[in-house]
Amino acid sequence: MEFALLLAQSSSYEAGKQIGRILGIFIFPVFLMLIFGSVNYIVNRIKGKAISFKQAILARWVILTSVILWIFGLVGQFAK
């Protein structure tokens, strides 16, 4: 409700800025998972282990690292 009220009271520029910020907050962990998963995939391929890209991205440490960095980012943004 507060978000809708915020959008109603602001200009279209401010509304777009808020929507972009919210989308960025939720897309960032997926971006991190793709980066860490790609590194995991390349390292495993160099070692000679047969691993699919899906397995590399959905590895526990990839998800955990992405979520932890996402939480740190949220805390940093809201601490401003």
Backbone as CSV, one residue per row, in Angstrom:
resi,resn,N_x,N_y,N_z,CA_x,CA_y,CA_z,C_x,C_y,C_z
1,MET,0.824,-1.188,0.000,0.000,0.000,0.000,0.872,1.258,0.000
2,GLU,1.933,1.226,0.805,2.807,2.396,0.886,3.488,2.660,-0.453
3,PHE,3.836,1.581,-1.162,4.503,1.733,-2.448,3.568,2.409,-3.453
4,ALA,2.299,1.982,-3.470,1.328,2.592,-4.384,1.108,4.055,-4.033
5,LEU,1.080,4.366,-2.748,0.913,5.749,-2.311,2.125,6.582,-2.719
6,LEU,3.310,5.996,-2.588,4.532,6.688,-2.990,4.511,6.986,-4.489
7,LEU,4.069,6.019,-5.283,4.006,6.230,-6.727,2.969,7.280,-7.097
8,ALA,1.856,7.300,-6.378,0.798,8.260,-6.692,1.222,9.686,-6.373
9,GLN,2.076,9.859,-5.379,2.477,11.194,-4.952,3.695,11.721,-5.699
10,SER,4.367,10.890,-6.456,5.605,11.320,-7.099,5.398,11.543,-8.596
11,SER,6.390,12.163,-9.194,6.349,12.383,-10.640,6.664,11.071,-11.357
12,SER,6.488,11.060,-12.645,6.762,9.842,-13.410,8.249,9.495,-13.364
13,TYR,9.102,10.501,-13.296,10.540,10.252,-13.190,10.863,9.540,-11.887
14,GLU,10.319,10.040,-10.794,10.564,9.424,-9.487,9.960,8.026,-9.417
15,ALA,8.787,7.845,-10.025,8.157,6.523,-10.035,9.030,5.527,-10.792
16,GLY,9.536,5.933,-11.941,10.420,5.069,-12.710,11.702,4.753,-11.969
17,LYS,12.204,5.734,-11.269,13.417,5.540,-10.476,13.185,4.508,-9.370
18,GLN,12.046,4.601,-8.691,11.724,3.651,-7.620,11.489,2.246,-8.175
19,ILE,10.777,2.154,-9.287,10.525,0.840,-9.892,11.837,0.212,-10.353
20,GLY,12.707,0.996,-10.953,14.009,0.495,-11.373,14.854,0.023,-10.209
21,ARG,14.792,0.740,-9.125,15.553,0.347,-7.933,15.032,-0.967,-7.363
22,ILE,13.717,-1.115,-7.320,13.126,-2.347,-6.797,13.453,-3.532,-7.710
23,LEU,13.346,-3.335,-9.022,13.699,-4.410,-9.951,15.176,-4.774,-9.832
24,GLY,16.021,-3.781,-9.674,17.445,-4.031,-9.507,17.755,-4.834,-8.262
25,ILE,17.023,-4.562,-7.196,17.226,-5.297,-5.946,16.921,-6.775,-6.141
26,PHE,15.886,-7.089,-6.921,15.501,-8.483,-7.091,16.245,-9.189,-8.219
27,ILE,16.808,-8.462,-9.166,17.554,-9.080,-10.264,19.019,-9.305,-9.880
28,PHE,19.535,-8.538,-8.952,20.945,-8.614,-8.566,21.381,-10.013,-8.121
29,PRO,20.619,-10.733,-7.265,21.080,-12.073,-6.876,21.148,-13.050,-8.051
30,VAL,20.259,-12.909,-9.016,20.296,-13.776,-10.196,21.565,-13.489,-10.998
31,PHE,21.906,-12.226,-11.116,23.129,-11.829,-11.810,24.358,-12.415,-11.107
32,LEU,24.381,-12.346,-9.774,25.492,-12.924,-9.019,25.572,-14.434,-9.213
33,MET,24.418,-15.099,-9.212,24.408,-16.548,-9.421,24.978,-16.909,-10.787
34,LEU,24.664,-16.115,-11.800,25.202,-16.388,-13.133,26.714,-16.201,-13.173
35,ILE,27.207,-15.183,-12.492,28.658,-14.943,-12.469,29.378,-16.066,-11.730
36,PHE,28.945,-16.356,-10.488,29.614,-17.400,-9.700,29.423,-18.781,-10.323
37,GLY,28.250,-19.026,-10.888,28.001,-20.301,-11.555,28.876,-20.481,-12.782
38,SER,29.106,-19.408,-13.522,29.980,-19.480,-14.697,31.414,-19.800,-14.290
39,VAL,31.871,-19.169,-13.220,33.219,-19.465,-12.714,33.295,-20.921,-12.271
40,ASN,32.284,-21.391,-11.566,32.222,-22.781,-11.121,32.252,-23.727,-12.321
41,TYR,31.489,-23.422,-13.341,31.428,-24.247,-14.552,32.794,-24.320,-15.233
42,ILE,33.438,-23.176,-15.401,34.738,-23.137,-16.078,35.797,-23.891,-15.281
43,VAL,35.819,-23.685,-13.966,36.810,-24.370,-13.126,36.610,-25.881,-13.178
44,ASN,35.368,-26.332,-13.097,35.107,-27.771,-13.159,35.446,-28.353,-14.522
45,ARG,35.212,-27.618,-15.590,35.575,-28.096,-16.928,37.091,-28.185,-17.088
46,ILE,37.817,-27.225,-16.513,39.283,-27.265,-16.580,39.817,-28.466,-15.808
47,LYS,39.181,-28.775,-14.671,39.595,-29.931,-13.869,39.226,-31.255,-14.527
48,GLY,38.388,-31.217,-15.554,38.007,-32.435,-16.256,36.729,-33.067,-15.743
49,LYS,36.018,-32.392,-14.853,34.762,-32.932,-14.327,33.622,-32.569,-15.272
50,ALA,32.791,-33.548,-15.558,31.628,-33.303,-16.419,30.506,-32.726,-15.559
51,ILE,30.196,-31.461,-15.773,29.149,-30.786,-15.018,28.361,-29.919,-15.993
52,SER,27.053,-29.920,-15.833,26.234,-29.074,-16.708,26.215,-27.652,-16.153
53,PHE,25.848,-26.721,-17.018,25.784,-25.321,-16.583,24.715,-25.144,-15.512
54,LYS,23.620,-25.872,-15.632,22.546,-25.818,-14.632,23.053,-26.278,-13.268
55,GLN,23.814,-27.366,-13.239,24.375,-27.852,-11.981,25.355,-26.842,-11.393
56,ALA,26.113,-26.190,-12.250,27.091,-25.212,-11.779,26.405,-24.009,-11.147
57,ILE,25.322,-23.542,-11.747,24.614,-22.373,-11.222,23.839,-22.705,-9.955
58,LEU,23.295,-23.914,-9.880,22.472,-24.290,-8.734,23.253,-24.999,-7.628
59,ALA,24.568,-24.914,-7.667,25.372,-25.467,-6.576,25.079,-24.698,-5.289
60,ARG,25.127,-25.399,-4.166,24.772,-24.767,-2.889,25.621,-23.545,-2.579
61,TRP,26.922,-23.657,-2.798,27.790,-22.533,-2.438,27.539,-21.328,-3.336
62,VAL,27.131,-21.551,-4.578,26.830,-20.443,-5.489,25.596,-19.694,-4.993
63,ILE,24.554,-20.435,-4.645,23.320,-19.818,-4.154,23.566,-19.113,-2.833
64,LEU,24.265,-19.774,-1.918,24.527,-19.189,-0.598,25.361,-17.915,-0.704
65,THR,26.401,-17.935,-1.521,27.238,-16.751,-1.700,26.440,-15.598,-2.307
66,SER,25.611,-15.896,-3.276,24.794,-14.854,-3.911,23.807,-14.242,-2.932
67,VAL,23.161,-15.076,-2.128,22.184,-14.573,-1.155,22.871,-13.739,-0.080
68,ILE,24.031,-14.181,0.395,24.753,-13.424,1.429,25.181,-12.060,0.887
69,LEU,25.729,-12.021,-0.319,26.130,-10.736,-0.900,24.925,-9.845,-1.163
70,TRP,23.791,-10.444,-1.539,22.555,-9.686,-1.746,22.086,-9.061,-0.435
71,ILE,22.158,-9.826,0.651,21.753,-9.297,1.963,22.675,-8.159,2.380
72,PHE,23.986,-8.321,2.174,24.913,-7.232,2.490,24.585,-5.985,1.674
73,GLY,24.234,-6.171,0.409,23.858,-5.040,-0.433,22.600,-4.347,0.054
74,LEU,21.611,-5.133,0.490,20.380,-4.546,1.027,20.652,-3.753,2.296
75,VAL,21.442,-4.334,3.180,21.777,-3.645,4.429,22.524,-2.356,4.124
76,GLY,23.439,-2.404,3.171,24.191,-1.208,2.795,23.318,-0.123,2.194
77,GLN,22.324,-0.522,1.403,21.440,0.475,0.792,20.530,1.122,1.818
78,PHE,20.017,0.319,2.726,19.077,0.866,3.699,19.779,1.550,4.866
79,ALA,21.104,1.379,4.971,21.857,2.047,6.031,22.205,3.482,5.649
80,LYS,22.004,3.833,4.381,22.331,5.190,3.906,21.562,6.228,4.662
